[in-house]
Amino acid sequence: MTDPDQAIDWQGGAISCSGCPHDPRPAGRCQPLHACVLDRYAKRVDRFFRWNPQVAKDYLQHPYFEVRACAARYADIFHLPPLMDDPDETVRWSVAQRLPHRHLLRMIHDPHREVRIRVASRLGERDLPAMMNDPDYYVRLVVARRLPVSFLPLMMADADVEVRRAVALRIAPEWLGRMLADSDSGVRMEVVLRLPAAALPALARDPDWRIRYEVAARGSREALLPLLEDGDAEVRSLAWERLGGSAPFRDAQQGEERIWE
């Protein structure tokens, strides 16, 4: 294994400052084993360009991908568009962080998910719908968190649970009822937390006790009455507590009668 305390270039050879095309050492703008464009370690290359950003554009075609990726972080953005088609995803990811928005649309179908995630996090809102059907769930999750609310109904039936939960958190109130039939209880829970109390009676028979508990916590009398016979003791108890003794009820689950006064 290569010793990180050795000055080794990207091809495995020893680094010689005499072969460097730059001589910034007298000005303190490079330092062997710390800031060197010839070094194989990306942190040292990055530090060199941080100290010498004016030369970054000269390394955008370097054969070592780490040098190109680091140079792309510091070069003028006008030099970056050709790197959108770089063969290495690390370089394209660096480019996607800095490209002007007008160029990002060209990268929405990049073959690497990390690049598309970066694109989705920076793309203008009006262009985000183009990524709603991305094959990667996390790209779609980023889209769902940033997409204009008016487009969210188009993602209500996304195949991924986390994406649908993100939709449920942001979708306009008039669409929440459509998501009550979601197969995942976590999605339904996000919906319930946003529903007004008047809409809760419809969920008194939900198969998930957490949702029924929320109904018991906020629902009207109409929603509470069915919960007095709920299969979960905590739900029944909360329903009784909120009814405040408005009616006697025999707890069939516990075999006892509770009469509130």
C-alpha positions in Angstrom: 0.0 0.0 0.0 1.3 3.4 -0.9 2.6 5.6 2.0 0.5 8.8 2.0 3.7 10.5 3.2 5.4 9.8 -0.1 5.2 12.2 -3.0 3.8 9.9 -5.7 2.2 11.0 -9.0 -1.0 9.5 -10.5 1.1 7.0 -12.5 2.9 5.7 -9.4 6.2 7.5 -10.0 8.1 9.7 -7.6 7.3 13.4 -7.9 10.2 15.8 -8.8 9.6 19.5 -8.4 12.2 20.1 -11.1 9.8 18.6 -13.6 6.9 20.8 -12.7 5.8 23.4 -15.2 5.1 25.8 -12.4 7.4 27.3 -9.8 5.1 28.8 -7.2 7.1 27.7 -4.3 8.9 31.0 -3.7 5.5 32.7 -3.4 4.2 29.9 -1.0 1.6 28.7 -3.5 2.6 25.1 -3.4 4.1 22.7 -0.9 5.2 19.1 -1.5 3.0 16.6 0.3 0.4 19.3 0.9 -0.5 21.3 -2.2 0.8 19.8 -5.4 -0.8 19.5 -8.9 1.4 16.4 -9.7 0.3 14.5 -6.6 -2.0 11.5 -6.9 -4.0 12.5 -3.8 -7.0 14.6 -4.6 -6.9 16.7 -1.5 -3.4 17.9 -2.4 -4.4 18.6 -6.0 -7.5 20.5 -4.8 -5.4 22.6 -2.4 -3.0 23.5 -5.2 -5.9 24.8 -7.3 -7.3 26.6 -4.3 -4.0 28.5 -4.0 -3.6 28.9 -7.8 -7.1 29.1 -9.4 -5.7 31.0 -12.3 -4.1 27.9 -13.8 -7.1 25.5 -13.2 -8.3 26.0 -16.8 -5.1 24.6 -18.1 -5.8 21.2 -16.5 -9.3 20.5 -17.6 -8.0 18.0 -20.2 -5.4 16.4 -17.9 -5.3 12.6 -18.3 -5.9 12.0 -14.5 -9.5 12.3 -13.6 -8.9 13.7 -10.1 -6.9 16.6 -11.6 -9.8 17.3 -14.0 -12.3 17.1 -11.2 -10.4 19.4 -9.0 -9.6 21.9 -11.7 -13.3 22.0 -12.6 -14.0 23.4 -9.1 -11.9 26.4 -9.7 -11.8 27.1 -13.4 -13.9 29.9 -14.9 -17.4 28.5 -15.6 -17.1 29.4 -19.2 -14.6 26.6 -19.6 -16.8 23.9 -18.1 -19.5 23.0 -20.7 -17.1 20.6 -22.6 -16.7 18.6 -19.4 -20.4 17.7 -19.3 -19.4 14.7 -21.5 -16.3 13.8 -19.6 -15.9 10.0 -19.4 -15.5 10.1 -15.6 -18.5 10.7 -13.3 -16.4 12.5 -10.6 -15.5 15.1 -13.2 -19.1 15.5 -14.3 -20.2 15.7 -10.7 -17.8 18.6 -10.1 -19.1 20.3 -13.3 -22.8 19.8 -12.3 -22.1 21.8 -9.1 -21.0 24.9 -10.9 -22.6 25.0 -14.4 -25.1 27.8 -15.0 -28.7 26.5 -14.9 -29.1 26.9 -18.7 -26.6 24.0 -19.2 -27.9 21.6 -16.5 -30.8 20.3 -18.7 -28.2 18.5 -20.8 -27.2 16.5 -17.8 -30.6 15.2 -16.6 -30.0 11.8 -18.2 -26.4 11.4 -17.0 -25.6 7.6 -16.6 -24.4 8.1 -13.0 -27.0 8.6 -10.2 -24.8 10.9 -8.1 -24.5 13.3 -11.0 -28.2 13.3 -11.6 -28.8 13.9 -7.8 -26.6 17.0 -8.0 -28.4 18.1 -11.1 -31.8 17.7 -9.5 -30.7 19.7 -6.5 -29.7 22.6 -8.6 -32.0 22.6 -11.6 -34.5 25.5 -11.8 -38.0 24.7 -10.6 -39.6 25.0 -14.0 -37.2 22.4 -15.4 -37.6 19.9 -12.5 -40.6 18.1 -14.1 -38.2 16.6 -16.6 -36.7 14.5 -13.8 -40.0 13.2 -12.2 -39.6 9.8 -13.8 -35.9 9.3 -13.2 -35.1 5.6 -12.7 -33.3 6.2 -9.3 -35.6 6.7 -6.3 -33.3 9.2 -4.6 -33.2 11.5 -7.7 -37.0 11.5 -7.6 -37.0 12.2 -3.9 -34.9 15.3 -4.4 -37.3 16.3 -7.2 -40.3 15.7 -4.9 -38.8 18.0 -2.3 -38.2 20.8 -4.7 -40.9 20.4 -7.4 -43.5 23.2 -7.7 -46.6 22.1 -5.7 -48.8 22.2 -8.8 -46.9 19.2 -10.2 -46.9 17.0 -7.1 -50.1 15.2 -8.0 -48.2 13.6 -10.9 -45.9 11.9 -8.3 -48.6 10.6 -5.9 -48.3 7.1 -7.2 -44.5 6.9 -7.3 -43.2 3.4 -6.8 -41.0 4.4 -3.8 -42.5 5.0 -0.4 -40.0 7.7 0.6 -40.9 9.7 -2.5 -44.6 9.4 -1.8 -44.0 10.5 1.8 -42.2 13.6 0.5 -45.2 14.3 -1.8 -47.6 13.9 1.1 -45.7 16.5 3.1 -46.0 19.2 0.4 -49.0 18.4 -1.8 -51.9 20.9 -1.9 -54.6 20.1 0.8 -57.2 19.4 -1.8 -55.2 16.4 -3.0 -54.6 14.8 0.4 -57.8 12.7 0.3 -56.5 10.9 -2.8 -53.5 9.7 -0.8 -55.5 8.2 2.1 -55.7 5.0 0.1 -51.9 4.6 -0.1 -50.7 1.1 0.7 -48.0 2.4 3.1 -49.0 3.4 6.6 -46.1 5.9 6.8 -47.5 7.8 3.8 -51.0 7.7 5.2 -49.6 9.0 8.5 -48.1 12.0 6.8 -51.5 12.7 5.2 -53.4 12.3 8.5 -51.1 14.8 10.2 -52.1 17.4 7.7 -55.8 16.7 7.5 -58.4 18.9 9.3 -60.3 17.2 12.1 -63.4 17.2 10.1 -61.9 14.7 7.7 -60.7 12.2 10.3 -63.8 10.0 10.8 -63.0 8.2 7.5 -59.8 6.9 9.1 -61.3 5.4 12.3 -60.9 1.9 10.8 -57.4 2.3 9.4 -55.4 -0.9 9.9 -52.5 1.1 11.5 -53.0 1.8 15.1 -50.9 5.0 14.9 -53.3 6.5 12.5 -56.3 5.6 14.6 -54.5 7.1 17.6 -54.1 10.3 15.7 -57.8 10.2 15.0 -58.5 9.6 18.7 -56.3 12.6 19.5 -57.9 15.1 17.1 -61.1 13.7 15.9 -64.7 14.8 16.6 -67.2 12.8 18.6 -68.3 11.2 15.4 -64.7 9.9 14.9 -64.3 8.9 18.5 -67.3 6.6 19.0 -66.0 3.8 16.8 -62.7 3.9 18.6 -64.3 2.9 21.9 -64.2 -0.7 20.5 -60.8 -0.4 18.9 -58.4 -3.3 19.1 -55.6 -1.2 20.6 -55.9 -0.4 24.3 -54.1 3.0 23.9 -56.5 4.1 21.2 -59.5 3.0 23.3 -58.2 4.8 26.3 -57.6 8.1 24.5 -61.0 7.9 22.9 -62.6 7.4 26.3 -60.6 10.3 27.8 -61.6 12.7 25.0 -65.2 11.8 25.3 -65.0 13.0 28.8 -67.8 10.8 30.3 -70.4 11.6 27.7 -71.6 8.0 27.7 -71.1 4.8 29.6 -69.2 2.1 27.7 -68.4 -1.5 28.4 -64.8 -2.2 27.3 -65.3 -5.5 25.6 -61.5 -5.9 25.2 -60.8 -5.6 29.0 -64.1 -7.1 30.2 -65.0 -4.1 32.3 -67.5 -1.2 32.3 -66.2 2.4 32.4 -68.7 5.1 33.2 -67.4 8.7 33.1 -69.0 11.2 35.4 
